[in-house]
Each structure stands twice: as C-alpha cells, then as structure tokens.
C-alpha cells in the first residue's frame, strides 16, 4: 500500500482479525473441509494448512495457481470435492 493510502474495509477487518487472540479449533468435532488457493494473499495458504492440521477432522484442499477465489477458479473440482466430502460424513 502506498504511503498515505488508507486500507479499505476488507483490509481493516483482516488486520483486526489478525490481532485477535487465537481460537482453539480442536474444540470443533465436526468434519471440516478447508479449501484455499495456493497463492491466496488474504488468507495465506499456510494458515489453511495449519487450520486443517489443528481441527481434529480437518481435510485440506489447495488449488494450484489460485488466489482468494480458488473455489471459484476451480469450481468444478471444488464442487466434486465438496460433494465427495459430504458423502463420507
């Protein structure tokens, strides 16, 4: 961001979220499908990897060469993956 520029509402929300005390996802007992783009600038892929690892029943899907809209960029693959995930539950 250039000097003097003000963050937009989305950037402000992400900044505030980043300052919050971490929650304990191990308390989530439902299966969780974590999907992200490999090149997401808003939610870094490492955060998704960490979340899927910390949720007891987490499953991770990272879409290559995709950003924050990875599930839209790879919508066919995401729908197929999500339906398979739901069928296993």
C-alpha positions as CSV (number, residue, x, y, z in Angstrom):
1,X,0.0,0.0,0.0
2,X,1.4,3.4,-0.9
3,X,2.2,6.0,1.7
4,X,-0.8,8.0,2.7
5,X,-3.3,5.4,1.3
6,X,-6.0,4.2,3.7
7,X,-6.9,0.5,3.9
8,X,-10.3,-0.5,2.6
9,X,-12.9,-2.1,4.8
10,X,-11.7,-5.6,3.9
11,X,-8.1,-4.9,4.7
12,X,-9.1,-3.3,8.0
13,X,-11.2,-6.3,9.0
14,X,-8.3,-8.7,8.2
15,X,-5.9,-6.5,10.2
16,X,-8.3,-6.6,13.2
17,X,-8.8,-10.3,12.8
18,X,-5.0,-10.9,12.8
19,X,-4.8,-9.1,16.1
20,X,-7.4,-11.3,17.9
21,X,-6.4,-14.0,20.4
22,X,-6.2,-17.3,18.6
23,X,-9.2,-19.6,19.0
24,X,-8.8,-23.3,19.7
25,X,-10.1,-25.2,16.6
26,X,-9.5,-28.6,18.4
27,X,-12.9,-28.0,20.0
28,X,-14.6,-28.4,16.6
29,X,-15.6,-32.1,16.3
30,X,-17.5,-31.9,13.0
31,X,-15.5,-32.8,9.9
32,X,-14.2,-29.7,8.2
33,X,-13.2,-29.2,4.6
34,X,-10.6,-26.4,4.4
35,X,-10.2,-25.1,0.8
36,X,-7.9,-22.4,-0.4
37,X,-5.9,-21.1,-3.3
38,X,-2.2,-21.8,-3.2
39,X,-1.5,-18.1,-3.8
40,X,-4.1,-16.5,-1.6
41,X,-2.9,-13.1,-0.4
42,X,-5.8,-12.5,2.0
43,X,-5.7,-15.8,3.8
44,X,-2.2,-17.3,3.4
45,X,-2.1,-20.9,2.4
46,X,0.0,-21.7,5.5
47,X,-3.0,-20.6,7.6
48,X,-5.2,-23.1,5.8
49,X,-2.6,-25.9,6.3
50,X,-2.4,-25.0,10.0
51,X,-6.2,-24.9,10.4
52,X,-6.7,-28.3,8.7
53,X,-3.9,-29.8,10.9
54,X,-5.4,-28.3,14.1
55,X,-9.0,-29.3,13.5
56,X,-9.4,-33.0,14.6
57,X,-11.4,-34.0,11.5
58,X,-9.9,-31.5,9.1
59,X,-9.2,-32.1,5.4
60,X,-7.2,-29.7,3.2
61,X,-7.6,-28.9,-0.5
62,X,-5.2,-26.3,-2.0
63,X,-5.8,-25.3,-5.6
64,X,-2.7,-24.6,-7.6
65,X,-2.1,-21.1,-9.2
66,X,-5.3,-19.9,-7.4
67,X,-5.8,-16.9,-5.2
68,X,-8.5,-16.0,-2.7
69,X,-11.2,-17.1,-5.1
70,X,-9.7,-20.6,-5.6
71,X,-13.1,-22.4,-5.1
72,X,-14.5,-20.2,-7.9
73,X,-11.5,-20.5,-10.2
74,X,-11.7,-24.3,-9.8
75,X,-15.4,-24.5,-9.2
76,X,-15.9,-27.9,-10.9
77,X,-13.2,-29.5,-8.9
78,X,-14.4,-27.8,-5.7
79,X,-18.0,-29.0,-6.1
80,X,-16.8,-32.5,-6.8
81,X,-14.5,-32.5,-3.8
82,X,-17.2,-30.9,-1.5
83,X,-19.8,-33.5,-2.6
84,X,-17.4,-36.4,-2.0
85,X,-16.5,-34.9,1.4
86,X,-20.2,-34.6,2.4
87,X,-21.0,-38.1,1.2
88,X,-18.3,-39.5,3.5
89,X,-19.9,-37.8,6.5
